[in-house]
Amino acid sequence: MVANTRTNLELNMDRMIIRGGNRLEGAVTISGAKNAALPLVAASLLAQGETTWHNVPGLGDVRTMAKLLEVLGAKIEEGDRVLKVDTSNIDTFEAPYRLVKTMRASVLVLGPLVARYGRARVSLPGGCAIGARPIDMHLRGLEAMGAEISLDKGYVTARANRLRGAKIVFRQPTVGGTENLMMAAALAEGRTTIENAAREPEIEELARVLNKMGANVEGAGTAYISIEGVQELHPIEHAIIPDRIETGTFMVAAAMTGGDVVLENCLLEHNSAVVTKLEGTGAKVEAVEQGLRVQGTGQLHTVDITTQPYPGFPTDMQAQFMALATQAVGDSVITESIFENRFMHVSELARMGAQIVVNGRVAVIRGRPGTLQGTTVMATDLRASACLVLAALVAENTTEILRVYHLDRGYDQLEVKMRRLGADIERVSGPPFPTTNAE
Ligand code: EPZ
């Protein structure tokens, strides 16, 4: 992970210029998982001393989490895909709005801070482009464990002498809620059980790390997790699992461009639902020694998707499959059941000529292969920006994507990796040229 030397304003002006029509061929190395790195770096707070993370993705969100820990008093050392976090001098327990508003996963410091220091003041994350995304289940769980929770001026304050084990039942699976409460329970007195827990691979990864630190977590990866609290946890070194959403994104890119791509350092078992759906479109997916090989086989078939909690089809792959569906012959139906506003990419795809009808949480994509036209489009959120890159790879002429800082939050040098596979893509800094059709 290389520290960013450019200012945020400069980064915010970056654009992507993509000329469509190239097949992707060759090999790409998948980076460490963003949605594992964020809870893991927060979990550093649970142990006294220096924890070292390896295979850290170079992402905006990971840099924000590291910055947040620095604000709390941790000493941070960044290297090439390495992050060292020394918590010996944590002396502040407040996650400020200016950081939390840029990355809602900042709320993952809540559980560790209350568990280790008995106090935390974390800004409520507020809404985001894809939905309201409340944290009520996080807070109810901490209350059940004995924390006193109060809300004032947009901040959550949590206090507890020592958290105690509790029986927690979620009304629906929550990834962040499961992670926050697993971390809190690791240092609580007694046993905590979490029912209807999230089952994502990132939850299992967090349990592996907590147990490596000396915790007693059982059942991660199932809907029933049990944690026996301990007095203290010790710092460790750990290499972060590969990013299954980056994996899925490159799989779709290979299928859409009729390409032949080997994805290195990825785990087939973390992508079963995506692989099944991709094979349904006619793409060929096979496990190879380095990871996965994906071949596009010409005509793409339609695909019907309903996003679900893991192991169902991931909501984080919904936008990418919508781009693919525009290249299939016929109607595909995509239902977004997790977030209430995760179709922001639809209007941008429509600007490229896609025919998509949205009714509430259901989108019908009238696929017409080879009919997308390059133009200037705007990224609105992380996975929507990935969708636009994929659409641009197969569009006629040139596409300019504005606000690619959304992309940088969750993809490590996407344009470098795509270019190495043969895509005609470049990142351009500075404001859009007046000549572009960016009006
Ligand atoms: C995590 O977000 C991921 N982020 C998201 O990835 C992912 O889309 C999401 O899980 C679902 O898989 C990280 O891991 C950092 P949730 P999280 O709590 O934890 C509702 C990406 O693109 N809910 O599982 O915030 C919530 O509104 C990002 O990488 C409550 O109502 O998601 C949503 O509708 C986007 N109350 C649903 O549950 C709560 O207290 C699932 O949310 C918590 C959640």
Residues whose N, C-alpha, C, O or C-beta is under 5 A from the ligand:
A	BS01	EPZ	N35 L38 A105 R133 P134 I135 D136 M137 H138 P173 T174 V175 G176 G177 T315 D316 I338 F339 L382 R383
